[in-house]
Amino acid sequence: MYSLANAALNISILDPVADRVHFGTRYCTGGYVLQIDDAKLGPLLSGAEYPGPFIPFNGQGMPEAFNLSPLRENASTSPNALIIGIGLCDLDKDTVLEFCQWEVEQAPGAIVMRTSQAYQGYALVLERAVMLNSRTVRSFTRVKNTGKAFFPIRWFPHPFFPQPATDELCRFNFPVTIPENSGYVLAPSGFIARDNWPEKQGFYLPLDHDLHSPLSVLQKHPVLGLVGGTTSYVPSFFPIWGNQNTFSWEPFFERTLAPNQSTSWWVDYDF
């Protein structure tokens, strides 16, 4: 486990090798924030089972995922595919055949992890960085296409916040329409709120939005009152999800990279 700390916060980041038991085929293995502790108030993040046993597919803390766009040329004949940030995977058996290898650089205010991946006609360099500045945590990602084939990126963050003290959950910097559903409602305050108490499976809901600028979020928190979130990008697809232990918003970043092209983005969390 790696640690990034100052007088206010301590960030626990999974070691891509030593903590491999926590990884599966869903979440990026570099820059995986497992927990953030306030120096006075204790743990600030949750998980689908937290504080129960950790299940790699469900995750905990602030994981991020590229798994919805596996890279493979022979999809009809082989179950194997490259998943960005994880490695070569067998999609039929839902197992990792070969994990990618990370170079780790630790500085006073940041931990940076870099890996190179290649499979069939695809090749890329991925950089993940977790940065700490006062009470702001930045998760930064850069991807460069170093191969000869175009490839898609479909990525999303999955921060797990503990259940707030009330049913109000979060609000955004844009008008939101809540489709008919059994789990959530738009409260008079403008916050999305729980309409029914979830069980273990939880409630998953894609939001209807017309956002044309980067996202800002106010998230209710049982210890801090509010947590802020900001993205550097405009979400293409934007679901929310929560069960009895946690709640999460998942603003997607989607892009197709041409050979020699690179792209980068970040999410800030203000605790």
Backbone hydrogen bonds, N-H to C=O, Kabsch-Sander energy under -0.5 kcal/mol:
donor,donor_aa,acceptor,acceptor_aa,energy
2,Y,13,I,-3.4
4,L,11,I,-2.0
6,N,9,L,-2.3
10,N,37,D,-2.1
11,I,4,L,-3.3
12,S,10,N,-0.5
12,S,35,Q,-2.9
13,I,2,Y,-2.8
13,I,11,I,-0.6
14,L,32,Y,-2.6
19,D,15,D,-2.0
20,R,17,V,-1.5
22,H,19,D,-2.1
23,F,20,R,-1.9
28,C,64,E,-3.3
29,T,85,G,-2.6
33,V,31,G,-0.8
33,V,62,M,-0.8
34,L,12,S,-2.5
34,L,32,Y,-0.7
35,Q,12,S,-1.3
37,D,10,N,-2.8
38,D,42,G,-3.0
39,A,8,A,-2.9
42,G,38,D,-1.9
44,L,36,I,-2.5
46,S,160,F,-2.6
48,A,59,G,-1.0
52,G,49,E,-3.3
58,N,55,I,-0.6
59,G,55,I,-2.6
61,G,46,S,-2.7
62,M,33,V,-3.2
62,M,60,Q,-0.5
65,A,156,F,-2.5
66,F,26,R,-0.5
67,N,26,R,-0.8
68,L,154,R,-0.6
69,S,66,F,-1.6
71,L,82,L,-3.0
72,R,70,P,-0.6
77,T,74,N,-1.1
78,S,74,N,-2.1
81,A,89,C,-2.2
82,L,71,L,-2.8
83,I,81,A,-0.5
83,I,87,G,-2.7
84,I,82,L,-0.6
86,I,83,I,-2.3
87,G,83,I,-1.9
88,L,98,E,-2.0
89,C,81,A,-3.1
90,D,95,T,-2.7
91,L,79,P,-2.7
91,L,89,C,-0.8
94,D,90,D,-1.1
95,T,90,D,-1.7
97,L,88,L,-2.5
97,L,95,T,-0.6
98,E,88,L,-1.9
100,C,86,I,-2.5
103,E,114,R,-2.9
105,E,112,V,-3.1
107,A,105,E,-0.5
107,A,110,A,-3.1
110,A,107,A,-0.8
111,I,130,V,-2.2
112,V,105,E,-3.1
113,M,128,R,-3.5
114,R,103,E,-2.2
115,T,126,L,-2.4
117,Q,124,L,-2.5
119,Y,122,Y,-2.4
122,Y,119,Y,-2.7
124,L,117,Q,-2.6
125,V,144,K,-2.1
126,L,115,T,-2.9
127,E,142,R,-2.8
128,R,113,M,-3.3
129,A,140,F,-2.5
130,V,111,I,-2.4
131,M,138,R,-2.7
132,L,109,G,-2.4
133,N,136,T,-2.6
136,T,133,N,-2.4
137,V,135,R,-0.5
137,V,269,Y,-2.9
138,R,131,M,-2.4
138,R,136,T,-0.5
139,S,267,V,-2.8
140,F,129,A,-3.0
140,F,138,R,-0.6
141,T,265,W,-2.6
142,R,127,E,-2.3
143,V,263,T,-2.7
144,K,125,V,-2.4
145,N,261,Q,-3.0
146,T,123,A,-1.3
146,T,144,K,-0.8
147,G,123,A,-1.2
148,K,121,G,-1.0
149,A,121,G,-0.9
151,F,257,L,-1.8
153,I,255,R,-3.4
155,W,253,F,-2.7
156,F,65,A,-1.7
158,H,63,P,-2.6
160,F,61,G,-2.9
161,F,159,P,-0.7
161,F,247,F,-2.8
163,Q,245,N,-0.5
169,L,192,I,-3.3
170,C,192,I,-1.0
171,R,218,L,-1.8
173,N,216,S,-1.3
177,T,208,D,-2.0
178,I,176,V,-0.5
185,V,193,A,-2.3
187,A,185,V,-0.7
187,A,191,F,-2.8
190,G,187,A,-2.1
192,I,170,C,-3.7
193,A,185,V,-3.1
194,R,167,D,-2.3
195,D,183,G,-3.1
196,N,183,G,-1.1
202,G,199,E,-0.6
203,F,242,G,-2.4
205,L,240,I,-2.8
207,L,238,F,-2.8
208,D,177,T,-1.6
209,H,207,L,-0.6
215,L,233,Y,-1.1
217,V,229,G,-3.0
218,L,171,R,-2.5
219,Q,217,V,-0.5
219,Q,227,V,-3.3
220,K,169,L,-3.3
220,K,218,L,-0.5
221,H,225,G,-1.9
225,G,221,H,-1.6
226,L,224,L,-1.2
227,V,219,Q,-2.5
228,G,270,D,-2.2
229,G,217,V,-2.0
230,T,268,D,-2.2
231,T,215,L,-2.2
232,S,266,W,-2.0
236,S,252,F,-1.9
240,I,205,L,-2.2
241,W,248,S,-2.7
242,G,203,F,-1.3
243,N,246,T,-1.5
247,F,161,F,-2.0
248,S,241,W,-3.3
250,E,239,P,-2.4
252,F,237,F,-3.0
252,F,250,E,-0.6
253,F,155,W,-2.8
255,R,153,I,-2.0
257,L,151,F,-2.8
260,N,145,N,-2.3
261,Q,258,A,-2.2
263,T,143,V,-2.3
265,W,141,T,-2.2
267,V,139,S,-1.9
268,D,230,T,-3.1
269,Y,137,V,-2.5
270,D,228,G,-2.6
271,F,135,R,-2.9
271,F,269,Y,-0.7
